[in-house]
Each structure stands twice: as structure tokens, then as C-alpha cells.
């Protein structure tokens, strides 16, 4: 859980995490000989494709099992055996059947093209934090690093025992987790069972070893017995009423209890945190004269949820749909680079809502083209303003600069000119 915390969010990728667990369960049972269970992956892929773009994960998993069987045939004693190759057939058929149903979606093959372009786009990996490598100063690293070491050890052990699918899954997802931190939960889901199996095997080896102190053997025996007890308990068929009833009670409180006036900080009030989102700025933004609102991408998501379709928002978190050029204009605008006002004019932005900590908010406060109409310390709302001749910042870039300052008409020629 700690390793997943970095991307454990209420977003559609939770479906991918759930379906990955189901996929691993079915493939593990199929490897034990119940290959008919692979047929369930086809409808699962169809559903997966239509709820989240991470459906390609299933092909990475199936590819590892197919590669494992091929490796076992290649490194096994004697020449290639027809029986071994026939064992791969259900996996290959499942792979292509799952691939076929991915085209049953509202966009057809265009969905696949979009995913490929998204994964190959360097802009996304440079500017989207969850697609960047993990920061090893992050609070989740103490949970990630032990799992990293255990996954490496388990992969080596699995390779020695010719469990190539497990080794490929552990190493492959470890590689993806190091590339992009959004893959950390998927890596944890895949690697944790392999790491647990490796720990159990190590404990069993310690118990059989004579060279270790007696207390280590006793501790190993106690851990093994406790684990066996937990495993028996987990295998008991039951209805999880103990978990379902509290969940239902909390959901009822959240959904049925109306928020009391002034109780925005209540734990049982279903609302956004007004200290993090422009909750109080919604009233001035609902002005009928406002049509196009600029905000950062995170607040853009919130404003679309609250104000759509009455108001249009400049940008939101769906960066893959906007393209590199538009994304760069957004970043240049937030950083107040030359041309920032032209971008606002081009998209007919008539209101801006920003945190007062943003550099753009500080510039807008001294701009002749904008005025503050609302400020609660969390968000500042700006509206277009008729031009005022005495402001410090103007949209007429380089046209009204003080030439007496910028042009060196009074330079000291005795110093600057060479003596001839």
C-alpha cells in the first residue's frame, strides 16, 4: 500500500489496477493447467478497453507467459518438442483474441493510434509529473526500495528455477516503474506475490540450515507458522459483512447528510477543500458576462465540473488531447514568457482565476489590461479592464518602452571608442 500511495487516486486508472489483479489470477491458474480460464480474458479485455486506456497491460502480461514457454522450450534438454510448442497455442490464441476485441470501442483503431502517439510523445514525459521517474526523496521510497530489492532477488531465483514468466514480470514492471512513477502501483501488484514467495522459500531454507543460530531458526519457524495460519484464514469462504457494513454506513452519512452552513471543514461534508480549490470564487465566475476562463490545468478540471457547459475553460488535465504546441503555449503563459498576452487574446479569455502564489497572478495585478475583482487569499479572479495609461505592464510588447533608458545615446565615447 505504501508503494502504491504515489498513484493511489480516485481516477479511472483504478480499473487497470483491478483488472491487472484479475488477469494475474487467471494466468496463474492457467499456468497450473486450467488453460480454459484464459477465455475469460477476452471479455475482460473488451470491458477494460472501454473504461481505461491502460488495457495494453494485459498484452505485456500475456507476452511474458508466451516468452517464458518459448524460453523453457529453447533451454530445455533435447530438441524442440511439439508437445511443448502446442502448450503455447492457447496463450497465443488468447493474445490475438484479446487484441481483436480492443477494436470494439467508440473510436476503433484511432484509440490505438492515440495511445501509441501518447507513449511516444517526449513532451508528456518532460512535463507530466506522473510520467517522470520517481524522486528518490519522495516519502514512498522507503516502501519502494525494499520491494525493488526483493523483486530483483525473486527474479534471480525464479530464473534459476525456470519460472521465466515470473522473472520477466518482476524485471519488466520494475523497469517500467523506474521510468514512470505512475507504474509503481502496477509494479507493486505484480512483484509482491513473487517477493512473498521468495521470502517464504528463504525462511524454509533457514530452518533447514545448521550454520545459523538457533534463535534465527525459531524466528523463521514462528513466521512460517503464522503465515500458514493467515493463509488458512484467508481461504475461508465468507461474506465480508464486517467490511461492507461500515462502508455502507459511511457512504450513507456522506450522501444523505446535508452540509451545515459554515461546516465546510466537516469530515462528513462531501465537498472540495476550499483551501485547495477556488470554491469561493465560483460565484463571481458565474457572472453572465464571463464566457472563457483561464486557470491552471488542475483547477481547470474542477471548473469544468462546476461550471460546464455555461462556461468554457482554457485547459484541464487531459494533456494528451491538447498536443505539444498548445501545451507549450499554456506553459509559456503560466511562466509569463513573451507573448503571454497574445495567447489570452487569441483564445478570447475574459476571466482568469489563479492562486496568488502564481507568477502570472503577480504580473496581472500590475497589468493595464486586467483588474482584480475577487481575492480570498486562495484564489484571485481577474477580469479584462479598459487600458490605463499609467500601468507598469502592457500588452503592447516593446512599443511603449522608455527609449531614454534602453537606447545608449549618452554613452562615454572616450571610454567605449578605441583610440586611433
C-alpha positions as CSV (number, residue, x, y, z in Angstrom):
1,X,0.0,0.0,0.0
2,X,2.8,2.4,0.8
3,X,4.5,1.8,-2.5
4,X,1.1,2.5,-4.3
5,X,0.4,5.7,-2.4
6,X,2.1,7.9,-5.1
7,X,-0.7,7.0,-7.6
8,X,-3.5,5.7,-5.4
9,X,-6.0,8.2,-6.6
10,X,-9.7,8.2,-7.4
11,X,-9.2,8.2,-11.1
12,X,-10.1,5.7,-13.9
13,X,-6.7,4.0,-13.8
14,X,-8.0,2.2,-10.7
15,X,-9.8,-0.1,-13.2
16,X,-6.4,-1.0,-14.7
17,X,-5.1,-1.9,-11.3
18,X,-8.2,-4.0,-10.5
19,X,-8.2,-5.8,-13.9
20,X,-4.4,-6.4,-13.6
21,X,-5.1,-8.4,-10.4
22,X,-7.8,-10.4,-12.2
23,X,-5.5,-11.0,-15.2
24,X,-2.7,-12.3,-13.0
25,X,-5.1,-14.6,-11.1
26,X,-6.4,-16.1,-14.3
27,X,-3.0,-16.5,-15.9
28,X,-1.6,-18.1,-12.8
29,X,-4.4,-20.7,-12.7
30,X,-3.9,-21.3,-16.5
31,X,-0.2,-22.0,-15.9
32,X,-1.2,-24.7,-13.5
33,X,-3.1,-26.4,-16.3
34,X,-6.5,-24.8,-16.3
35,X,-6.0,-23.1,-19.7
36,X,-9.7,-22.8,-20.3
37,X,-9.7,-19.9,-17.9
38,X,-7.8,-17.9,-20.4
39,X,-11.1,-17.4,-22.3
40,X,-12.3,-15.1,-19.6
41,X,-9.5,-12.6,-20.6
42,X,-11.3,-11.8,-23.8
43,X,-14.5,-10.2,-22.3
44,X,-12.3,-8.7,-19.6
45,X,-10.2,-7.0,-22.3
46,X,-13.3,-5.7,-24.0
47,X,-14.5,-4.1,-20.8
48,X,-11.0,-2.9,-20.0
49,X,-10.6,-1.2,-23.4
50,X,-13.8,0.8,-22.9
51,X,-13.1,2.0,-19.3
52,X,-9.4,2.9,-19.4
53,X,-6.5,3.2,-21.9
54,X,-4.3,1.0,-19.8
55,X,-5.8,-2.1,-21.4
56,X,-2.5,-2.8,-23.2
57,X,-1.1,-4.0,-19.8
58,X,-2.8,-7.4,-20.5
59,X,-0.6,-7.9,-23.6
60,X,2.5,-7.3,-21.5
61,X,1.4,-10.0,-19.1
62,X,0.5,-12.5,-21.8
63,X,3.7,-11.7,-23.7
64,X,5.7,-12.6,-20.6
65,X,4.0,-16.0,-20.3
66,X,4.4,-16.8,-24.0
67,X,8.1,-15.7,-23.8
68,X,8.5,-17.9,-20.8
69,X,7.2,-21.0,-22.6
70,X,9.5,-20.3,-25.6
71,X,12.5,-20.0,-23.3
72,X,11.7,-23.2,-21.5
73,X,11.5,-25.0,-24.9
74,X,14.7,-23.3,-26.0
75,X,16.8,-24.1,-22.9
76,X,15.2,-27.4,-22.2
77,X,17.0,-30.7,-22.7
78,X,16.9,-32.1,-26.2
79,X,15.4,-30.6,-29.4
80,X,12.2,-28.6,-29.6
81,X,9.3,-30.7,-28.7
82,X,5.9,-30.5,-30.4
83,X,4.1,-31.0,-27.1
84,X,5.8,-28.0,-25.6
85,X,5.0,-25.9,-28.6
86,X,1.4,-27.0,-28.5
87,X,1.2,-25.8,-24.9
88,X,1.9,-22.3,-26.1
89,X,-1.0,-22.3,-28.5
90,X,-3.8,-21.3,-26.0
91,X,-1.7,-18.4,-24.9
92,X,-1.1,-17.2,-28.5
93,X,-4.8,-17.6,-29.4
94,X,-5.8,-15.7,-26.3
95,X,-3.3,-12.9,-27.1
96,X,-4.8,-12.3,-30.6
97,X,-8.4,-12.8,-29.5
98,X,-7.9,-10.1,-26.8
99,X,-6.2,-7.9,-29.4
100,X,-9.1,-8.2,-31.8
101,X,-11.7,-7.1,-29.2
102,X,-9.8,-4.0,-28.4
103,X,-11.0,-2.5,-31.7
104,X,-14.6,-2.7,-30.4
105,X,-14.7,0.8,-28.9
106,X,-16.2,4.1,-30.0
107,X,-13.0,5.1,-31.8
108,X,-11.9,1.9,-33.4
109,X,-8.3,1.8,-34.4
110,X,-7.9,5.5,-33.7
111,X,-7.7,4.6,-30.0
112,X,-4.7,2.5,-30.6
113,X,-3.0,5.3,-32.6
114,X,-3.7,7.8,-29.9
115,X,-2.1,5.5,-27.2
116,X,1.0,4.9,-29.4
117,X,1.4,8.6,-30.1
118,X,0.9,9.4,-26.4
119,X,3.5,6.9,-25.3
120,X,6.0,8.2,-27.9
121,X,5.5,11.9,-27.2
122,X,8.5,13.3,-25.3
123,X,6.5,16.4,-24.3
124,X,4.4,14.3,-21.9
125,X,7.4,12.7,-20.3
126,X,9.1,16.0,-19.8
127,X,6.2,18.0,-18.3
128,X,3.7,15.5,-16.7
129,X,5.0,14.5,-13.2
130,X,3.4,11.1,-13.1
131,X,5.2,10.1,-16.3
132,X,8.6,11.1,-14.9
133,X,11.0,8.9,-13.0
134,X,10.4,8.6,-9.2
135,X,12.1,11.2,-7.0
136,X,14.1,9.1,-4.5
137,X,13.5,11.8,-1.9
138,X,9.7,11.0,-2.0
139,X,8.1,9.7,1.1
140,X,7.0,6.5,-0.7
141,X,10.7,5.5,-1.4
142,X,11.1,3.6,1.9
143,X,8.4,1.3,0.8
144,X,9.5,1.1,-2.9
145,X,13.2,0.3,-2.3
146,X,12.7,-2.9,-0.2
147,X,10.2,-4.2,-2.8
148,X,12.8,-3.3,-5.5
149,X,15.5,-5.4,-3.8
150,X,13.1,-8.3,-3.1
151,X,11.8,-8.2,-6.7
152,X,15.4,-8.5,-8.0
153,X,16.2,-11.4,-5.7
154,X,12.9,-13.1,-6.6
155,X,13.6,-12.7,-10.3
156,X,17.0,-14.3,-10.0
157,X,15.5,-17.2,-8.0
158,X,12.6,-17.6,-10.5
159,X,15.0,-17.6,-13.4
160,X,17.2,-20.3,-11.8
161,X,14.0,-22.5,-11.3
162,X,13.0,-21.7,-14.9
163,X,9.9,-19.7,-13.8
164,X,10.7,-17.2,-16.6
165,X,7.3,-15.7,-16.7
166,X,7.6,-14.5,-13.0
167,X,11.2,-13.3,-13.7
168,X,10.1,-11.3,-16.8
169,X,7.1,-9.9,-15.0
170,X,9.2,-8.7,-12.0
171,X,12.0,-7.2,-14.0
172,X,9.8,-5.8,-16.7
173,X,7.5,-3.9,-14.3
174,X,10.5,-2.8,-12.2
175,X,11.9,-1.3,-15.4
176,X,8.6,0.5,-16.1
177,X,8.3,1.7,-12.5
178,X,11.7,3.3,-12.7
179,X,10.8,5.0,-16.0
180,X,7.5,6.5,-14.8
181,X,6.2,6.7,-11.3
182,X,2.6,6.1,-12.4
183,X,3.7,2.4,-12.9
184,X,4.7,2.0,-9.3
185,X,1.3,0.6,-8.2
186,X,1.3,-1.9,-11.1
187,X,4.8,-3.0,-10.2
188,X,3.8,-3.5,-6.6
189,X,0.8,-5.6,-7.6
190,X,2.9,-7.8,-9.9
191,X,6.0,-8.1,-7.7
192,X,4.6,-8.5,-4.3
193,X,3.4,-12.2,-4.7
194,X,6.8,-13.1,-6.2
195,X,8.6,-11.4,-3.4
196,X,6.4,-13.1,-0.8
197,X,7.1,-16.5,-2.3
198,X,10.8,-15.7,-2.2
199,X,10.7,-14.7,1.4
200,X,8.8,-18.0,2.3
201,X,11.4,-20.0,0.4
202,X,14.2,-18.2,2.2
203,X,12.6,-18.9,5.6
204,X,12.2,-22.6,4.8
205,X,15.9,-22.7,3.8
206,X,16.9,-21.0,7.1
207,X,15.0,-23.6,9.1
208,X,16.9,-26.4,7.3
209,X,20.4,-24.7,7.7
210,X,22.6,-25.8,10.6
211,X,25.0,-22.9,10.4
212,X,22.6,-20.3,11.8
213,X,21.9,-19.5,15.4
214,X,19.0,-21.4,17.0
215,X,17.0,-18.2,17.6
216,X,17.0,-17.4,13.8
217,X,15.6,-20.9,13.2
218,X,12.9,-20.3,15.9
219,X,12.0,-17.0,14.5
220,X,11.8,-18.4,11.0
221,X,9.6,-21.2,12.2
222,X,7.3,-18.8,14.1
223,X,6.9,-16.6,11.0
224,X,6.2,-19.6,8.8
225,X,3.6,-21.0,11.1
226,X,1.9,-17.5,11.5
227,X,1.9,-17.1,7.7
228,X,0.3,-20.5,7.3
229,X,-2.4,-19.6,9.8
230,X,-3.2,-16.4,7.9
231,X,-3.3,-18.3,4.6
232,X,-5.9,-20.8,6.0
233,X,-8.0,-17.9,7.4
234,X,-7.9,-16.1,4.0
235,X,-9.1,-19.2,2.2
236,X,-12.2,-19.5,4.3
237,X,-15.3,-18.7,2.1
238,X,-17.3,-15.9,3.7
239,X,-19.3,-12.7,3.0
240,X,-17.3,-9.7,4.1
241,X,-20.1,-8.1,6.2
242,X,-17.6,-6.7,8.7
243,X,-16.1,-4.6,5.9
244,X,-19.3,-4.0,3.9
245,X,-21.5,-2.6,6.8
246,X,-19.1,0.2,7.9
247,X,-18.5,1.2,4.3
248,X,-22.3,1.4,3.7
249,X,-22.7,3.4,6.9
250,X,-20.0,5.9,5.9
251,X,-21.4,6.2,2.4
252,X,-24.9,6.9,3.8
253,X,-23.6,9.6,6.0
254,X,-21.7,11.3,3.1
255,X,-24.6,11.1,0.7
256,X,-27.6,11.8,3.0
257,X,-26.3,14.3,5.5
258,X,-26.7,17.8,4.0
259,X,-23.7,20.1,4.7
260,X,-24.4,22.5,7.5
261,X,-23.8,26.2,6.9
262,X,-20.2,27.1,7.6
263,X,-19.3,23.4,8.1
264,X,-17.0,23.1,5.1
265,X,-14.3,21.6,7.2
266,X,-16.5,18.8,8.4
267,X,-15.2,15.3,7.8
268,X,-18.6,14.2,6.6
269,X,-19.3,17.1,4.2
270,X,-19.0,15.9,0.5
271,X,-17.2,18.9,-1.0
272,X,-13.9,20.1,-2.3
273,X,-11.4,21.5,0.1
274,X,-11.8,25.3,-0.1
275,X,-8.2,25.7,0.9
276,X,-7.0,23.9,-2.2
277,X,-9.7,24.7,-4.9
278,X,-11.4,28.0,-5.9
279,X,-14.7,27.0,-4.2
280,X,-15.5,30.5,-3.0
281,X,-14.6,32.1,-6.4
282,X,-17.4,30.2,-8.2
283,X,-20.0,33.0,-7.5
284,X,-18.1,35.8,-9.3
285,X,-17.1,33.4,-12.1
286,X,-20.8,32.7,-12.8
287,X,-21.2,36.3,-14.0
288,X,-23.1,36.1,-17.3
289,X,-20.6,38.4,-18.9
290,X,-17.8,35.8,-18.4
291,X,-17.5,33.1,-21.2
292,X,-13.9,31.9,-21.3
293,X,-11.9,31.3,-18.2
294,X,-8.2,30.7,-17.8
295,X,-6.9,28.7,-14.9
296,X,-4.1,26.1,-14.3
297,X,-4.8,22.6,-15.5
298,X,-5.8,21.2,-12.1
299,X,-8.2,24.0,-11.4
300,X,-9.4,23.6,-15.0
301,X,-10.7,20.1,-14.1
302,X,-12.5,21.5,-11.1
303,X,-14.1,24.4,-13.0
304,X,-15.3,22.2,-15.8
305,X,-17.0,20.0,-13.2
306,X,-18.6,23.0,-11.5
307,X,-19.4,25.4,-14.4
308,X,-19.8,23.4,-17.6
309,X,-21.5,24.0,-20.0
310,X,-22.2,27.6,-19.1
311,X,-18.5,28.5,-19.1
312,X,-15.6,27.3,-21.2
313,X,-12.3,26.6,-19.6
314,X,-8.9,27.1,-21.4
315,X,-7.2,23.9,-20.3
316,X,-7.6,20.9,-18.0
317,X,-5.6,17.8,-17.0
318,X,-6.2,15.9,-20.3
319,X,-2.8,16.9,-21.6
320,X,-2.7,14.1,-24.2
321,X,-5.6,15.6,-26.1
322,X,-4.2,19.1,-26.4
323,X,-1.0,18.4,-28.2
324,X,2.5,19.7,-27.8
325,X,2.1,23.2,-29.3
326,X,-0.9,24.1,-27.2
327,X,0.7,22.6,-24.1
328,X,3.8,24.7,-24.7
329,X,1.6,27.9,-25.1
330,X,0.0,27.1,-21.8
331,X,3.3,26.7,-20.0
332,X,4.7,29.9,-21.6
333,X,1.6,31.7,-20.3
334,X,2.0,30.4,-16.8
335,X,5.7,31.3,-16.8
336,X,4.8,34.8,-18.2
337,X,7.1,34.4,-21.2
338,X,7.0,36.9,-24.2
339,X,3.7,36.5,-26.0
340,X,1.6,35.6,-22.9
341,X,-1.0,38.3,-23.5
342,X,-1.3,37.4,-27.2
343,X,-2.3,33.9,-26.1
344,X,-5.1,35.3,-23.9
345,X,-6.2,37.5,-26.8
346,X,-6.1,34.6,-29.3
347,X,-8.4,32.4,-27.2
348,X,-10.7,35.3,-26.1
349,X,-10.1,34.8,-22.4
350,X,-12.2,37.2,-20.4
351,X,-11.6,36.0,-16.9
352,X,-8.6,34.4,-15.1
353,X,-8.6,32.6,-11.8
354,X,-5.3,31.8,-10.2
355,X,-3.6,31.1,-6.9
356,X,-1.9,34.3,-5.6
357,X,1.3,32.3,-5.5
358,X,1.5,32.1,-9.3
359,X,3.9,34.4,-11.1
360,X,1.2,35.2,-13.6
361,X,-1.1,36.5,-10.9
362,X,1.6,38.9,-9.7
363,X,2.0,40.2,-13.2
364,X,-1.7,40.6,-13.9
365,X,-2.0,42.8,-10.8
366,X,0.1,45.4,-12.4
367,X,-1.1,45.0,-15.9
368,X,-3.2,47.7,-17.5
369,X,-5.4,45.1,-19.3
370,X,-6.6,43.3,-16.2
371,X,-8.2,44.1,-12.8
372,X,-8.8,42.1,-9.6
373,X,-12.5,41.5,-9.0
374,X,-12.2,38.9,-6.3
375,X,-9.5,37.8,-3.8
376,X,-9.9,35.4,-0.9
377,X,-6.3,34.5,-0.3
378,X,-6.8,31.1,-2.0
379,X,-7.8,32.3,-5.5
380,X,-7.7,35.6,-7.3
381,X,-10.2,36.4,-10.1
382,X,-9.1,38.9,-12.8
383,X,-11.3,40.5,-15.4
384,X,-10.4,42.4,-18.6
385,X,-10.0,46.1,-18.0
386,X,-10.0,49.1,-20.3
387,X,-6.5,50.3,-20.8
388,X,-5.0,52.6,-18.2
389,X,-2.0,54.7,-19.3
390,X,-0.1,54.5,-16.1
391,X,0.2,50.8,-15.5
392,X,3.6,49.1,-15.3
393,X,2.9,46.2,-17.6
394,X,1.3,46.5,-21.0
395,X,0.3,44.0,-23.7
396,X,1.9,46.3,-26.4
397,X,5.2,44.5,-26.2
398,X,8.3,46.7,-26.9
399,X,6.1,49.6,-28.3
400,X,5.9,51.7,-25.2
401,X,9.4,51.1,-23.7
402,X,11.4,54.1,-22.3
403,X,13.8,54.8,-25.1
404,X,15.7,57.2,-23.0
405,X,16.7,54.3,-20.8
406,X,17.1,51.5,-23.3
407,X,19.0,53.4,-26.1
408,X,22.6,54.4,-25.1
409,X,22.5,57.9,-26.7
410,X,24.7,59.4,-24.0
411,X,27.5,56.8,-23.9
412,X,31.0,57.9,-22.9
413,X,32.8,57.7,-26.3
414,X,36.1,58.4,-24.6
415,X,35.8,55.0,-22.9
416,X,33.9,53.0,-25.4
417,X,35.6,54.0,-28.6
418,X,39.1,52.7,-29.4
419,X,41.9,55.3,-29.6
420,X,43.1,55.7,-33.2
